[in-house]
Amino acid sequence: MFDGLKKKLNRFREDVEDTAEEKAEAAEAEAEAADAEAAEADASADADVDAEVDETAAETDGISADSDEAVTSTTETVDDSQDDVAPADTSAPEAETEDDADVDGETPESLASDAAKEALSTKDESDSSSGKSRLKRAAAFATGKVVIEEEDLEDPLWELEMALLQSDVEMQVAEEILETIREKLIGETRKQVQSTGQLVEEALHDALYEVISVGQFDFDQRIAEADKPVTLIFTGINGVGKTTTIAKLARYFETQGYSTVLANGDTYRAGANEQIREHAEALDKKLITHEQGGDPAAVIYDAVEYADAHDIDIVLGDTAGRLHTSNDLMAQLEKIDRVVGPDLTI
């Protein structure tokens, strides 16, 4: 079951990675299209500005010609009447001419500037929201990054949810895992040279860790502070690795300076004694067993008594695999709890 779930988690990682890669390719195409569109828009804007400037220049030339004629006429009039006009008044036409010259000099620049601003403003207003979105994604791609968006995760997250539920993961736990993945990935950016699978793998790790870390405690500290011998009972369904875990922990405790004794409470399965004995002999550990069909609680109780008599620090008790729907086997665990009173049930 757990191997199947692991494959489904790996498939989820691959699905997200494939989606991100497709998105990266689409972003590249959009970037190229955006560049072409921007170049075309710039060329069009330049042409519009040039046309505006030419038209303005033509109008300015007409205004200048009219001004010249007016100035000439005014000059002739002044010449005819200069005997009757005071000398101080002769400066008026010249001042008027200079003002006209200033107007002539400023008009083309002012009108050209206004025309350019108007053209740019018109271009900005013509950009649609979808165009801005494309340019934004293209800009992100141009910086060498890809953004993971919610729609990229919709289908893979649905597949992952189904995989979790089909693997007997409780609904609330599955929802917490999915929500954590969403928080970790949506809006996350990655470099194009970085694997999306790495981000997904980290998000999966964090999500699973947050779910299983609820109510955790310091295992080593618990063992160190407990009265000896410490009794650990291992329970679970068939084939999850209880016996192998006992062997691994026996080696781990040995490296920590603790002595251990193994007890086989799996008294009904054929070959159970032989299996755990192989581990005990490989580790050079004492094993407490009874005949097949014996009372599991009695086996583990004898192991606790042996540990107490020989100053052994830890008792590692194995049990038969069972489902919670097996009433008789669950009653055996209740008896072990009453008779032995284990310090930890794992």
C-alpha positions, 0 to 999 in steps of 0.5 A: 500500500505504501509503495503504491502511495509513494508511486502516486506521490512521485507521479504527482511531482512529475505531473507538476513538473511537466505542467511547469515545463509546458508553461515555460515553453508557452512563456517563451513563445509569448515573450517572442510574440510580445517583443514583435508586438512591441516593436511593431507598436513602437514603429507605428508610434514613431510614424504617427509622431513624425506625421504629427510633426510634419503637419505641425511644421506645415501649419507653422510655416503658414503662420510664419508667412502670414506674420511676415506679411503683417510685419511688412505691412506694418513697417511700410505704414510706420515709414509713411507716418514716422514724421508724425510718430514720436521716436519712442514709438518706433520700437513697438513694431520691433518688439512685436516682431520679436514676439512673433519670432519667439512664437515662431520658434517655440510653436514647432517644439511645443506642438511636437512634444504634445503630439508625442505625448498624445501618441504614447498615451493613446498606445498605453490606453490601447493595451488590454488586460490580457496583453498586460498579462502576457507581457507580465509573464513574458517579463518573468520569463525574460528574467529567467524565472517561471511562476507556478500558478494555481491553475498549474496545480489544479489537475495534479492536486486532484490526482494526488487527493484521489491517491491519498484517499485510495491509500486510506489516508483520512480525509482531513489529513489529505486536505491538510496535505493539499492545503500545505502544498498549495501554500508552498507552491502557488506563486512560487518562482523558480529559475529555468535551470532549476527543476520544478520537481525539486520544489514539488518534492520539498513541498510534499516533504513539508506537507507530510512532515507538518501532518505527522509532526503534530504532538511529537516529542523528543524520543531520545529525551523520553528514553533517557528520562524513563525508568529502566527497563523501558518497554516499547511495543510495536503494532501495525498491519501486516507487512509494514516493517515492525520486525525490521524496525525493531532490529534497526532500533536495537542497533541504534540504541546500541550506538547510544550506549543502551542495552536491549532485549527482543521479545516476539509477541507474534506467536501465531504466524508461521516463521515469526520466531525464525524471522526475529531470531535472524535479526537477534543473532546478527545483532548479538541480542537476547531474544525471548520467545514462546512456542507458536500459539502462545500468549503474546502478553506472557512473552513480552511480560517475560522479556520485561522480567528478564530485562529487570533481572539483568539490568537491561535498559530497553525491551523491544516487543514485536506483535502480530500484524492486524487490522483494527477491524480484527476484534480478537487481535485487538483484544490481545493488544488490550491485554498486553497493555494491561499486563505489561503497561508499555512505556511507548506503543509505536 
